[in-house]
């Protein structure tokens, strides 16, 4: 691969990383123009000069996006659910052609299979919601994760204990039609959400802080945002909150007067604190590796159950090993970079 191809791939990854952080297209163009000018003047590659694409995107966001615009950028609960529905829809959309190839154009439907498949779909959606919420709303993520575990157990019970009474046959591509429906539902569910109504958003936080306990509520919300939204360790978040509380006791002022809205202030503290970090399982590289691993495992298991030749199953197992190695490498490299910066 030539240096030009490598630079183009780095630029593409930066654009994707900036887009995922809600940076507009015009700002991305300006940033990449500056990168090109710097590299032309110094002879360095973009990665040598600015680090990995995701690290540079984080730097751009901190330097060019005001804290007020970054507060509450993790999305509302409804947006997380909508994204999960879209993820489940994508899986169903792809599953239709795969089932057609493995099982034929018409799929037999049984009581056990129908109930189990519905529970698996619900578990997949719940798992997606828990996964995305784990970066910003830990308690909600635990609730969704617990519900997902229950659904997985119920699905296993349904597949193994319910009667295999035949209910007829359906076209395999009906699964893809269901996927398209879930995609549309997910888009509509997320777009209908009201960002101001979410308790974790930056706009909703000041109103929440004004309820009941005043400064105490503002300080509690600050601790929550530092830990859940910005990945600061609990001890350090408590320390930063204690410093703010001490300042308020000394000045006698209100939090909004001294520090401003809690969301933007938490963003500023996170920018200044070297211990903040994004949870490793939410990094783009890790997420894509996990998705690829699950898809590869699913296809390999399906090939084995369909009685395909042994060499094809072995190829699938080798692909699973490669995907697992990529995932482990991605996680280890993230932790190594984090420890070197600390």
Secondary structure as GFF3:
##gff-version 3
##sequence-region A 1 342
A	DSSP	alpha_helix	3	20	.	.	.	ID=ss1
A	DSSP	alpha_helix	25	42	.	.	.	ID=ss2
A	DSSP	alpha_helix	46	50	.	.	.	ID=ss3
A	DSSP	alpha_helix	53	64	.	.	.	ID=ss4
A	DSSP	alpha_helix	67	70	.	.	.	ID=ss5
A	DSSP	alpha_helix	77	103	.	.	.	ID=ss6
A	DSSP	beta_strand	106	110	.	.	.	ID=ss7
A	DSSP	alpha_helix	111	133	.	.	.	ID=ss8
A	DSSP	alpha_helix	138	161	.	.	.	ID=ss9
A	DSSP	beta_strand	166	171	.	.	.	ID=ss10
A	DSSP	alpha_helix	173	191	.	.	.	ID=ss11
A	DSSP	three_ten_helix	195	197	.	.	.	ID=ss12
A	DSSP	alpha_helix	202	209	.	.	.	ID=ss13
A	DSSP	alpha_helix	215	224	.	.	.	ID=ss14
A	DSSP	pi_helix	225	229	.	.	.	ID=ss15
A	DSSP	alpha_helix	234	251	.	.	.	ID=ss16
A	DSSP	alpha_helix	255	258	.	.	.	ID=ss17
A	DSSP	alpha_helix	262	272	.	.	.	ID=ss18
A	DSSP	three_ten_helix	280	282	.	.	.	ID=ss19
A	DSSP	alpha_helix	284	305	.	.	.	ID=ss20
A	DSSP	alpha_helix	310	341	.	.	.	ID=ss21
###
